[in-house]
Amino acid sequence: MSKKHKILMLGASYGSLLAAKVVLAGHTARLVCLPAEAELINKEGARVRVPVKGREGLVEIDTRTAPGKLSAGGADGVNPAEYDLAVLAMQEPQYRSPGVRELLASVARARVPCMSIMNMPPLPYLARIPGLKVEALRSCFTDPSVWDGLDPKLVTLCSPDPQAFRPPEEKVNVLQVRLATNFKAARFESDAHTAILRDLERDIEAVRFDAGDGPIELPVKLKVHDSVFVPLAKWAMLLAGNYRCVQQDGMRSIKDAVHSDVAASRAVYDWVVKLCVSLGAKESDLVPFEKYANAAQSLLTPSSAARALANGAQYIERTDRIVQTLAAQKGMRLEEVDRTVQLVDGWLERNRRKAA
């Protein structure tokens, strides 16, 4: 039987998806979030709506009825040493904000193993990839210094493949999943820390949920892999779809970004796969373009990065820049990727000028 774990989750938006899976599996999770989110989650639970194959509509998980316990609160007064695992579920620019920066530093001091479910891999994770010049990647981060205290041996990455959003008409404790794929985590360096992930993987797999008409299996599992490259499968998706939602004068859906010119999307996707292989990934670590293009058919809104830019964000996650910079280290470039990076730069520049 798996050991029950206490998990600290930084970020309640996307984080509440994994938190719901963890408490359904009987573990304890603490979400670090804004006061309004914390109050609502503590009072009414996190509500996660998931599509289930062969069923009409969505199945709603209410974490208050789960066998595990979910609580929420601010960054102050958290003692990371009480937790077995910390999950990094905020957007990369948020880690420099007051309170969160200090909490991340105390997680590092307590030597709690950290699993990131950000689209952008944290710097200490990139340091685990053999032969990478991590120093050259610091400029891709909003504030690289927040990552300096973390030991790469204690940091892993989990590819956040499931797509979820907060429906704008709902309260902030509601999250809706639109693409119910799996979280794919790389193992930690140590077997003991990896065993925590394997416990979660096993327990999430075993969950059967009563949706009112008998127990059913829920999608969105945690899968643990030995290769550090498996979570990088997301890079090709981000560069071919998410960042290409950003256009000169507005945003388009991920579906349109991928399918309005499938040949161009495939060229970007294959180029990023080639880059990952040149870093040491095996083709089998990555996802074939056809599988991604098929999933993109259901992604009818712009990506979170594109929505953030349209809403005036002055900083967003820059996986596009990481990929461009790494490719340059390998003597690789692609005009479409350079164009995308330029478009994102342009939006950020305009948003910063407006805010000044």
N, C-alpha and C positions, 0 to 999 in steps of 0.2 A: 504493500500500500504506500502511496506517495505521502511524503511529509507535507503538512500544511504550512504555507508560507505567508509572511507579512510583506506586502509590496507597497512601495511609495511611488505614486504616479504624479509627475510634474506636468500638469495640463489636463483640463477636464473636457475639452471639446472632442478631439479625436481620442484622447486618453480614455474617455468613458466607454468606448467600444471594447477595448482590451480589459478595462476594469470590470465590465459586466460579465465577460467571459470568465474572468478569474474568480469572481465571487460566486458565479453559477457552479464553478468547479470546487467550491468550498473553501477557498483561500480568503485572506483579509486584504483589502486594498484601501489606501488613503489617497484621495485626490487633492493635489495642491492647486488652488484656483482662486478666482476673484470672489469677494464676499457675497455678491448676489448669487453666483453659481453655487457656492458652498451652502448657503442658506436653503436654497431650493432643493439641492441634492439630499441634504440631511433630512429635510422635511418630507419630500415626495419621491425620493430615490432618483437614480438616473434611469431614463426610459430610452431603451435602444430598440429601434424597429428594423427588423431584418426580413428580406425576402427569402422564402424557403421553397426550394424546387417542388413543383407539383401542388403548391397551395395558392389559392387566390389571396391577393392583398399581402399585408405584412404581418409578421408575428412580433408582438411587443414584449420585450423583457422589462420587468419592473424589478430593479435590484433589491427592493425591500423584501421580496419574497424568496431571494436566493439563500442557499444554505450558508454561504460566506457572508462577511460583513463589509459594507462599503460606507466610508465616511469621507467628509470633505472639509477643507479649511484653508487658511492662508499659509504663506511660507514661514511666518514667524512661529517660534516655539516648537518646530519639528525637530526631533532628535533622530537623525538618519541611522544611528547605531541600533535603533530598535527594529530596523527592517532588514530583510534578507536580500532584497533586490530593489533598485530604483529604476523606474521607467521614465525615459525622457520623451515626453509627448507634446511639448510645446513647439512652436515654430522657432527656428534658430535665432532670429533677432531678439526673442523674448528673454533669452538667458542672461542678457546684460542688464535687465531691469532690476531696480532696487528690490531687495528681498529674495528674488529668485537667484541672483548672482551669489549672494551670501549662502543660500541654501545649497547651491551646486558645490560651492567651496567646502561646505561642511560634509556633504556626501563624499567628496574626494578625501577629506581628512579622515573620515570614518572608514574609508576603504570598502565602501559598499559596492558590490558589482552593479554596473549600470547597463541597461539595454535601451538603446535609442530606437524610437519608432518615428523619427523625423525623416522627411524625404532627403534631407541633407545630412550626410554622415558627419558626426562630430570629428574634430581633428584627431583626438587620441585613437579613434577607430582607424582612420586613414593610416596612422602610424603602424598599424598591424599588417598592412599590405607590404610585402617584401619589396625593397628597392624604390619605394615612393619618396620623392623629395617633398616632404610635408611642409617644410619651411616656405616653399614657393606657393603653397595653397592658403597661407594665412590671410592674404589680401581678399580672398573670396568670402571671408566671414565678417559679420557685422562688428564683432569684437572678439578677435581670436584669443585674447588673454583670459577669457572666462574658462577656457578649456585647459589651461596650462597645468592646473593642479591634479588633473585626472590621469591615473596610470593606465596606459593603453591595455595592459594585461587585464584590467578590470572593466573594460568597455567593450560592448558588442553592439551590433547593428541588426535590426529586424526590419526587413523590407515591408513598408506599410502598403501592401497591395490592395487591401479592401478599401473601397471608396465610400466615404460617408460625409454627411453634411448636416448642419443644424437647419431644419426647415424655418424660414424667416417668420412664419406666422405662429410658430410654437414657442413655448417657454424655453429658457436656455438649458434645461435639464433633458431636453429631447434631442436624440441623435438618430438620423435615418441613414441606413446603409443602402447604397444603390448598386454596389458591386461587391458581392459577398465572397471574395476570394480569401486566401489564407495569409496570415503573417508568417514570413519566412526568416528565421533568426539564424545567425552564425553562432557557433559555440563560443564559449569563453576559452581563454587559454587554459584555465584550470578545470580539472574534472569535477571538483566539488561545486564550483559555480555553475558549470554546465548542467550538473545534476538538478539544480533548481529549475532550469528551463525545461529539462526532460520531465520533471514532476508536473509542471504546468501543462506541458504538451499532452501527457498521458491523461490528466484529469479533465482537461477541456474536451479531449476526444471522447471521454466516457460519458459526458453529460447527456441526459435525455430530458427534454423540456416538455412539460405538460401545457399545451396551448389550448386546453379546454376540451379536447377530444382524444386525449391519450398522449403518451410520451412520444416525442419526435426528436430526431437528430437536428441540431442547428448547424448552419454553415459558419464559416470564419473560425478556422482552427489555428493553432500555433504549431509550426513545423520547425524542428531544430536540425540544422545541417552542420557538417564538419568543415565545409569550405568557407573561408572568409569572403569569397566572391559572390556567394548566392544572393545576399541582399543587394548587391550592385546591379542585379537584373533590372531594378527600378530605373536606373539611369537612362537606358534606351527608351523606356516608356515616357519618362519626363521630357527628354529632349525631342522625341518624335511627336508627342502629344501635348503635355501640360504647358510647356513654355511656348510652344507654337500656337497656343490660343491667343498670345499677345500679338496684336496687329498695330500698325501705325496709328490708326484713329479709333480703335475700340477692341473689343474682345470677341472671340468666337468660341464655340463649344469644343470640347476635346474631340467629339465625333467629327466635327467639321475640320479641325486641325489635322486629323489623321486621314479622313476619307475624301476631302475635297481634292487632294492630289496624292493618291496612294503611292505612286512611284517615288515622289519626293520624301514622303514619310518613311517608306521602306529604306531609302538611301541613308537617311539620318539614323534610323534604327540600326541598320547593319553596320554603319560606321562606328557607332557607340559600342556595339557588340565586339567589333574588331579591336577597339581600344581596350575593352575589358580583357579580351583574350591576350592582348599584348602585355597586359599587367600580370597575367598568370591564371586568369579564369579558364575553365573548360567550357566548351559550347553547352554541355549538359547542365552547367550551373545557371544558365541564362534561359530566357523564355523566347520561343520562336515568334517572329513577327506576326504570323497568321493568327496565333492565339491572342496576342495583344490587340491586333486590329479588330478581331471579332468582339473582344470585350469592350473596345472603344465605341462600338455601335450603340451601347446603352448609356454612354456618358454625354448627356444632352445639355450640360451647362459648362461654362468656362471652368478651368482649374482654379484651385484656391489661390495660387500665385497670381493668376490673371485677375481674379475678383479683387484681391487685395490691392493690386495696382490701380484698378478702375476706381476703387474706393479711396484712393489718395495715399496709400502706404508709402512711406519713405524708405523702408527697408523690407526686403523679403528674402527667403532662402534662395541662394544662388548656386544650385547644383549645376546650372548651365555653365557658370564660370569655372567651377571645379573641373568639369569635363573638358572644357576648352583649354584650360591651363595644363591639365594632365596630358592631353593630346599633343600640345605644343612640346612638352618634354619628350614625347616619342616621335617628334617630327611629323605629326599628323595635323591636317586642318581640313575643314569642310565649310564651304561658303555659306550654306544654309544655317549652320550652327553659329558662325560669326554674325550673320544677319540677326538671328534670334537674340544673341547676347546684346547686340547693338540696340535692338528694339526695347529690351528690358531696361538697359542703361538709360535710354531716352525717357521712358516713363518715370523712372525713379528720379531722374534729374528734374523733370517737369514738376513732379509731386513735391520735391524738396524746395524748388523755387517758389511754388504756390504757398507752401507752409511758412516760408521765411518772412 
